[in-house]
Every structure is written in structure tokens, then in C-alpha cells.
């Protein structure tokens, strides 16, 4: 187990070392700072804050009104509505956080794409130059030259497309944080998904607003049946009341099954994302070793500089796959935390951040 963890740490270290280097004068921003600024700027977050505050006010009013009646049902209803308001608040916050993470990593991925395509363009240019020399030496045909020119044109289009994509991703990031003076540093931290489903699932069922609502419905149906039994209601109405109890019981079981399935699916998605990340690290390690071998062969005169460029491109592509897989792993972790009712800002997969956001 220690060996596997070490390989993942090594993989991350390589990714950070090989990552796109920005100009020293450029101001960079971390993931935690990005999320904090995104929350400050987000209209969704501001709406969530107000609705959450209204939910707490409604709860306090309901509890005050209930001082006279001392109704257990009214108290339970007020508590349920408060839990719904809190769940809605956490859901909106999670949406902002996950969106901020996507924008943060989108910029880094676009940088990597442009870096790779820049090297591809260089190869195409060299290939065209070589073909021109071959044509002059009558070792290549005009058709070969046309193919090389077409390959270069295609590479130039791809390069421009990736360049435009980077600019678009940067602009989207600027809008997210409300500033065009900072760019993301691109750094992510791998955090193992150390969650025990058998421990988490009972806790989720215990705190689930959806399940509590169906249970409350069952209690109401039972109370209505008891009332009708005491009042010696007609048989037809009693049958209907008993059916309502049976229906409510089925809805409780249905809710339990649905919640358990959702949690299990999110858990599996997070585990699979982690496995995909580890697999990409292994592939990256293979490409790194292949690059070192090719470099040695070039120095020994067994391969050309073009072969080294191709090996370098493969290495950078593997680096990009690692970063993309890590992004997916972090998002899957956050989506799991959101589903089980956590405030994702406190998720273990994210760096510590300031929980107080000024509107």
C-alpha cells in the first residue's frame, strides 16, 4: 500500500514540475483563493444566503407561533422546513465550488493543449522543410510535398484553435473571480478517497430530509387512521385510511432504497475516478521512462531529434491525462460529499479556505 501511495505522489510531483510555466511577473491564484473569490462574486451564492436566512427566520416564526398550541406536528414541520432550507443552501454552494474548480482546471488543461500543439506544429514545420530538401534532391515527389503542406496547414489550424480555446477559458475564469489580473496556478493535490460506505450510508439515511419527509407522512397517516378508529368511522373510509398507511410505508421504503442507490452510485463514481487517476499515473511513468530511453538513444546517435520531440509530446500528453484524471477525481469526491449532505467547502479533497464570505 505504501508503494502505491508513493507512486501517486511521485506522479503528482512530476506533473507539477512539467506543468506550464507562466511569466514570472504574472500574478497567480490558488484553488482555495479561486473558490473564495468565486463565492464572493456568485449571484447564486448571494441568493442562497438570502434564502437560507429566510429559512431560519421562517423557522423562528413557526416556533414562536407554536408556543401557544404546543403542537408536535407543527414543531416537526418547522424543523423539516429548516432542514430543507439548509440542504438547498449547501446544494447551491456546492454548485459554485464545483464550477470554480472546473474553470480553474480548464485553464490549465487549455495551457497543456496549447503546449502540446505548439510542439506538433514545430514537427510539421520541420517535416515540410525536410520534404522541400528531398524534392530538390529528387528523393520526394510533388505529391509528398503537397501532403507535408496539408499536414502543416492542419497543424496550424489546430494550434490556432487551441490558442483561442485558452483565451476563452481565461476570459471565463476572469468573469468567475471578477478580475483579469490573476491566472490560476493550476496546482491540485491528490487526496485518497478513504470513505467506508457501510459507515456513511446509515448516517446519510439518518440525516436525509427526503426520508424524514416520507416518515412524517407515514406518521400523519397513522394518526389519521387512529383518529378514525376512535370515531368509529364508516368501513369505506377506514379502508382508505389503512391504504394511506400502507402507501406511506411503501414510500418510506422506496425513499430508503433510492437514497441508498444514489449514495452507492456516487461512491462508485468516486472510487472509479480514483482508479482512473492511478492508472494515468502509471501510464505517465511509462512515458517518462520511454522519453529517457529515447533521449539516451539520441545522444548515442541511434535516433534523431525528431524522435525525441515525438517522445516529448507523448510525455506531455500523458501529463495532461494525469491532470485531467485528477480533476475528475476531485470533482467526483466533491459530488459525493454534496450528495451525503456535507458543506463541500470543508471537503478533505479541497485545501482549507475561509468559510466567511462577504456578500
N, C-alpha and C positions, 0 to 999 in steps of 0.2 A: 504493500500500500504506500509506503514511504517513497519507493522508487517511482511509482506512477505520479505522485504529487510533485516530485522533483522534476520530472519531465515536463509537467504542465507549467511549473514556474520557469524552467529554462525556456520553454516555448514563448511565454509571455515576455521574458527578458529580451529574446531575440526580436520579437515583434516591435517592442519599444525602441530598440536600437536601430532597426531598419526603417522605422516609420518616417514619413515625410518630414523633412527638416524645414521649418519656417524661418523667415528672416529674423535675425536677432533683434531687430528693432520693433517687430510685431508684438503686440500685447496678446498673450494667450489667456484662456479662461478654462478652468477645470470643470469637470462634470457637475460637482456639487454646486459651484458658483452658477453654472448654466441653469440648473434646476431652480435655484433660488431666484434668479432674475426672471426666469420664465414664469414662475408663480407670481412674482410681483406684477408682471405685465399682463398676465392672463385675465381676460374678461370672464372666462369660465370659473376661475378661482374666485373672483370677486362676487359673482353670482352665488357660488357655493357658500361663501362666507355669510352672505346676507340670508340665504335660505336656511342655513344651519342656525343662525341667530334667531330667525323667526320660529324655527322648530323648538328651540329652547324656551322662547317666550310663550309659545302655544302650550308647551308642557307646564310651565309655571302657572299660567292662567287656568288650565284644566285642573291642576292640583288644588288651586285656591278655590275654584268653584266646587270642588268635591269635598271641601271641609264641612259643608252643610249636610250633604247626602251620605257621606262616608261609603260611597258605592265602590265595591271591589272591582266591578266591571269597568267603571269609569276610570279608576286608577290604572287598571291594566291597559285600557285603551290608550290612555295618555302616555304610558311608558312605551307602548308599541309604536306610537307615532313618533316619539322621540328617537327610538332606535332606527326607525325608517329614515328620519331626517339625518341622523349621523351616518348611516350607510350611504345615503345619497351624496353626502359631503365627501366621504372617503373615496367614493367612485369618481367624482369629478376631479379631485386632487390627483388620483391615480392616472386619469386621462392626461392631465397636464404633464405629470412627471414622465410618463412613458413617451409622450410626444416630444418632450425636451430631449430625452435620451436618443430618440430616433434622429432628430435634427443634428444633435451633437455628433453622432457616429456617421450620419450621411455625408457630412463634410469630409471626414477623414477617409471614408471609402472612396469618395469622389477624387480626393487627392491621390490616393493609391492608383485609381484607374488611370488618371492623367499621367502619372509617373510611368506606369507600365506602357501606356500607349505612346508616350514620348520615346521610349526605348524601341518600341515596334517601328515607329516612324524612322528612327535612325537606321534600323536594319534595312528597311525598304529603300532608303536613300542609298545606302552602301550597295545594296543589290543592284540598283539601277546603274550606279557608277561602274560596277563590275561588268554588267551586261554591255554597257557602251564600249568598254575596252575590248570585250570579247567580239563585239560586232566589227570593230576596227581591225581586229586581228583575224577576222573571218572565222571565229570559233563559235559564233552565235548568229542566229537569223534575225530578220526584222520582226518576225513573229515573237521571238523571245524578248526582244526589246519592247514590243507592244505589251506583252504580259507584265514585264517589270514596271512599265509606266502605269499600267492599270492598277497593279498592286500598291504602288506609291500613292496614287490618287485615292484609293480606298483607305489607305492608312492615314492620309491627310484628313479625309472626311471624319474618320473615327477620332482622330486627335482633336479636331475642332469640336466635335460633338461632346467629347469628354471635358474639354475646356469650358464649353458652355454649361455643361452639367455642374461643374464645380462652382461656377459663378452663380448659378441658380440656387444651389444648395447653400452657398454662403449668404445670399440675399435672404433666403428663408430663415437662416439662423439669425441674421441681424434683426429681422422682424420679430423673431421669437424672444430675444433678450432686450429688444428696444435700443440697440446700439450697433453701430457699424465700425467700432474701433477695436473690437476684440474678435479673435477667432478661437475655436476650440483647440485645446492641446491634444485631443484625441486619445487621452490615456484612460484605459479601463482596467479594472482589477478583477482577476478571476476569484470568485468565491464559490467553494463547493456547495452543491445543493444537498445539505445534510438535514433532510427532513424525514421523519418517520410518519408514514401515512396512518398507521394504526393508532398513533398518539394524537395526530392532528384532527382526524375525522370526527371523533367524539366531541372534541372542543368546538368544531365548526357547527355540528348539529345542535349543541347546547346553546350556542350564541346566535343561531340563524334567525333572522327576522321573519323570513318566509315560513319557516317551520313553526315559529311562535304564533304567527297569524293563523295558520291552519289549526293549531292546537286550541287557540282561543275560540275558533269557530266550532270545534268539537265540544268544548265546554259549554258554549251557548246552546248548542243543540241538545245536550244532555239536560241542561237547566230547563229548557222549554219542554222536554219530554216529562221531566219530574213534575213541572207545574201542571201539565195537562193530566197526568195521572192523579194528582191530588184533587183536581177539579172534576174528576170523573168525566172527561171529555168523550165525545162520541168515538166509536171504534174507527171510523174512517180517518178522523183527524189524528188519532193515536198511531194508526198505521203510517200516516205521513210523517209524524214526528219521529217514529222509530227509523223510518227510512232516511230521514235527515241525519240522524245519529250515525247510521251505517255509512252514509255518504261522506260525512265529515271524517270518520275513522279511515276510510279509504284515501281521502285527500291527505291525511297526515302521513300515511304510509307512502303515498305517491310522492309527497314532498321530501320525505327522508331518502327515498330511492333516487330522486332527481338530484338532490344536493350531493349525495354520496358519489353519484356518477360524474357530476361536474367537477368535484374535487379530485376524483381519481384521474379524469382526463387531463386536468391542469397539472397534476403531479407527474403523470406520464410524459406530458409535453416538456416539462422542465428537465426530467431525467434524460429524455432523448436529446434535448438541446445540449445538455452537458456532455453526453456521449459523443455527439457530433463535434463538439469543440475539441475534445480529447483526440478524436480521430484526425481532425485537421492539424493538430499539433504534431502527430506522428508523421503525417504527410509532409509537413513543413520541415521536420527534421531530416527526412529522406532527401528533400530537395536541397537542403543546406549541405548535406554530405556530397550530393551529386555535383553541386557547384564547386565545392572544394576539390573534388576529383578532377573536374574539367579544368579548373584553374591550374592544377598541377600538370595536367596534360598539355596545356597551352605553353607553360613555362618549359616543358620538355620538348616542345616542338611537334607534338603529336596531334594537336588541334589548333584551330585558328581563333582569332579574336572574335569572329562572328559566333563561333560555338560558345564562347564564354558569355557573349551578350545574350544568347538564347537561354543559357543556363541561368543567367541573372534574372531574365524575365520570368522564367519558371519559378524561381525562388520568390520573387516579388508577388507573383500570382498566388503562391502558397501562403505568403504572409497575409495577403488580402483575405484569403479564405479563413485563416485563423481569426482575424479581426471580425469578420462578418459572423463567424460561428460564435465568437464571444459575445457579440452584440445580441444575437438571438438567444443565447443562454441567459443573459441578464434580463432581457425582456420577458422571457418565459418565467423566470424567477419572480419578477415583479407581478406578472399576471396571476401567478399562483397566490402570492401574498394578498393581492387585491381580492381574489375570489374568497379567501378564507377570512376576509374582514379586517385585515391589517391596514394601518396607515402606511402606504408604501414608502413614505419619506423615512421611515425608521427601518426599512428593509436592510438585512445584513448585506445584500448584494450591492448596496449603494454606499458611497462614502458618507461620513457624518455631515449633517448640514444644519443650518439654523432653521428651527421649526417655526419661529415667529416671522411672519411675513407682513410687511406694511402694505396696506392697500393703496 
